[in-house]
Amino acid sequence: MAPLLPERPARRFRYPGRLPVNDRAALRAIVYVLCESVS
């Protein structure tokens, strides 16, 4: 999966915002919603 994802941009020093979510956790959540028909 990692070779298909683009590199993450560098975080800003000032007002960096929230931390990015782990790619694997995001993919598992998407697959769960699609398979379980949660919506």
N, C-alpha and C positions, 0 to 999 in steps of 0.2 A: 504494500500500500504506500509506503514512503516514497518510492520513486515517482509515483503519479502525482504527488502533492507538490505545489509550488513552495518555495522557501518563504518563511514568515518574514514580514518586514521588521526592521529594527524598531523597538519601542521608543517613544519619545521620552526625553528626560523630564520635561515638565508636563504635567497632566497625562500620565501614561495610560490611564483608563484601566479597565479590569484585565486580569491576566487571561491569556487565551486558554481555551479548553483543550484538553488532551485530544488528539485526533482519533485515537482508538475509542475513547469514551463517547465522543460525538457520533462515530459510526455505529457503535453498539446501540445508542439511543435511537438513531434513525431506523436501524434494522428492527429493533423491538417494536417501534410504533407501526412500521409497515407489516410486520408479521402478526401482531396481536390486534390489529385494526383499532387501535386506541386513538380516538379523535372525537 
